[in-house]
Amino acid sequence: SRYLTLRKHHPPEQDELWNLCKNLIVSFIPDAIYNALAITSAFKGSPHVDNHDTTFQHVIALGDFTGGYLCCESDDGGAQVLEVDLNCKFARI
């Protein structure tokens, strides 16, 4: 698996990738506000809290694969976990 994090203030060599992602995001959600992007390949995450998140996450999964679910808690206590199907879909969570 591969994982790349891009920040709003990124090195110039990452400008093209940042702008491609920005154009994709605003085509779905024109008012999206974000300061970082995570780009992954064949990534399997583990339960965690994103401490820097203060608003929505915008998520898309592209490619030829099965699965592609994002698991997230539906409430503060974690009593219910939702599986969000992201396979070739854009989500705002």
Secondary structure, DSSP 8 states (H G I E B T S, - for coil): -EEEEEESS--GGGHHHHHHHHHHHHHH-TT---SEEEEEES----S---TT--S--EEEB-SS-S--EEEEESSTT--SEEEEE-BT-EEE-
